[in-house]
Amino acid sequence: METVLSGIRSTGNLHLGNYFGALKNYVKMQHENRCFFFIADYHSLTTHPDPALLHPNVHNVLAEYLAAGIDPEVATVYIQSDLPQVAELYLLLNMHAYTGELERTASFKEKVRKQTENVNAGLLTYPVLMASDILIHRAAKVPVGKDQEQHLEMTRKFARRFNNFYGVEYFPESEPYNFGNELVKIPGLDGSGKMGKSEGNGILLIDEDDVIRKKVMKAVTDSGPTAPNSPVTDGVRNIFTIMQAVSTPDTLQYFKEKYASCEIRYGDLKKQLAEDIIRVVAPIRSRIRDIRNNKEYLRKVTCQGAERAAESADKTMAEVREIMGIRRF
Ligand code: TRP
């Protein structure tokens, strides 16, 4: 049993890409490992420091995680800010993180360009906080998307540096968790490569049936194939890719044949796709609603999660303090 940790920033609602790209795999992974799933609300403060939205966002993401099948009896589910040990480790690891390397991080450079009015120190040290999330449980594996790979690499660097500096073999070099062939990448409805939360190119897990139909009907296509084997455009390829995730093999086959023989009608294709997406999303949406309204349950889940996470974190912090020479009289 390996320790696996996954974090998600609490900004915005989850979409179909999050479901097929992560959540669905987590549901399986949780039974095969010692899993920690947490909601990174401290991280959200680097970009969205809005007291009116912070908690509602955590509330949404938590309900969505649980509705997708993350089982708080099997895995440890908690909120980052319920584990202040993370903040202590972050402070200590900051003493071994160099401003130069932090300034060179791709995500920081991007924020400097895009968030010019608020280039705060939290953004600069974002990778140190993320490393603290991971190392507080000495996690061996972390499922990350492309955009987080550099952060995980930095986590390994910080762990190695700590071990070398103090002459210990304490922190592991956390590796990416690999879903292999089961990893499904869901593209956007706008012809782009990736379904995202901000681009408005995606289907949210809370979208109503009619909203899903509308969004799918508006998806980018082209004027249709004119000759057998004419090249597939991005928008159409995306529709087939999403279909592969949500529809039956027979359905996919049927439309692929229609495409190949130039008889395809994109309207029919989209109608079918919308219904098949609804089949996946509707039950999740209904569970999200139930769970979101059950404050008692959410309180119980997060308290229990915080307690379990604290057990692991307290052990690490006692050892880290000892290693660094922080002692009581
Ligand atoms: N930075 C991650 C993201 O934006 C979220 C995150 C925070 C995380 N801490 C983490 C992911 C620790 C994995 C492990 O997606």
Residues whose N, C-alpha, C, O or C-beta is under 5 A from the ligand:
A	BS01	LIG	L5 S6 G7 I8 R9 A40 H43 M130 D133 I134 P143
